[in-house]
Amino acid sequence: MEFRIITYRDVFQWAAHRQDLAAYQARSALVRLSPEDMKLLGVRSGDAVSLSNTGGEVVVLASADAHCPPGYGLMPLSAYANRLSGYEPQVSPLPNFKSIPVTIQPTVSGVTSLAELERSAPGRG
């Protein structure tokens, strides 16, 4: 299904990054979806979902959020959301962090680790 990801800042996620990378990953590898979209996708809170677009792919955990409008996903601003953001300098001088088009589908794969995101970052290798 096609969605738009809207990112937000999370002070607790930021604090976790300063103390414990596992806690940071747990707070970052998350997408909040409307209960209606969760039902359409056939997933429950805590299930893994794959988010992909031309920028890349990440696997995160889904979480039901009654305040999230259908067709949108809410993600903390992090390495996970950054992997999906696009940069088109002819369109905007900044990368797209606020309305990221993605396809979301259920998966049996595990959550993408921070180490894997770092290893597969563009320009690495």
MOLIN-V998214 format. One record per residue. N is the residue number from 0. PHI is phi in whole degrees, -180 to 180 (none if undefined). NEAR is the number of other C-alpha atoms within 8 Angstrom. Layout:
# MOLIN-V998214
n;phi;near
N;PHI;NEAR
N;PHI;NEAR
This chain:
# MOLIN-V998214
n;phi;near
0;none;6
1;-87;8
2;-138;11
3;-117;11
4;-92;13
5;-112;12
6;-94;12
7;-146;8
8;-92;6
9;-127;8
10;-64;6
11;-71;7
12;-65;12
13;-61;9
14;-64;8
15;-62;12
16;-60;10
17;-77;7
18;-116;6
19;-155;8
20;-65;9
21;-65;6
22;-67;10
23;-62;12
24;-62;10
25;-61;8
26;-84;11
27;-99;13
28;-84;12
29;-148;12
30;-131;12
31;-94;12
32;-128;17
33;-66;16
34;-57;9
35;-64;7
36;-67;10
37;-60;12
38;-65;9
39;-62;7
40;-76;9
41;76;7
42;-123;10
43;-117;10
44;-56;8
45;96;7
46;-79;10
47;-81;14
48;-134;13
49;-99;13
50;-111;12
51;-143;12
52;-163;10
53;-68;6
54;-79;9
55;156;8
56;-145;10
57;-139;12
58;-112;14
59;-133;14
60;-95;13
61;-88;15
62;-141;12
63;-74;11
64;-139;9
65;-63;8
66;-88;5
67;-85;11
68;-71;8
69;-55;8
70;90;9
71;-122;12
72;-129;13
73;-109;12
74;-132;13
75;-63;14
76;-67;13
77;-164;7
78;-61;9
79;-68;11
80;-66;12
81;-60;9
82;-61;12
83;-94;15
84;-73;11
85;-107;10
86;-134;8
87;-125;9
88;-60;7
89;-74;5
90;-97;5
91;-153;8
92;-74;7
93;-121;7
94;-63;9
95;-84;9
96;-110;12
97;-113;7
98;-144;9
99;-93;12
100;-74;9
101;-144;12
102;-106;11
103;-116;11
104;-146;9
105;-64;11
106;-149;8
107;-99;6
108;-68;6
109;-77;7
110;-59;10
111;-62;10
112;-81;7
113;-61;8
114;-63;6
115;-67;8
116;-61;12
117;-67;7
118;-63;8
119;-100;8
120;-63;8
121;-55;4
122;89;4
123;-97;6
124;106;4
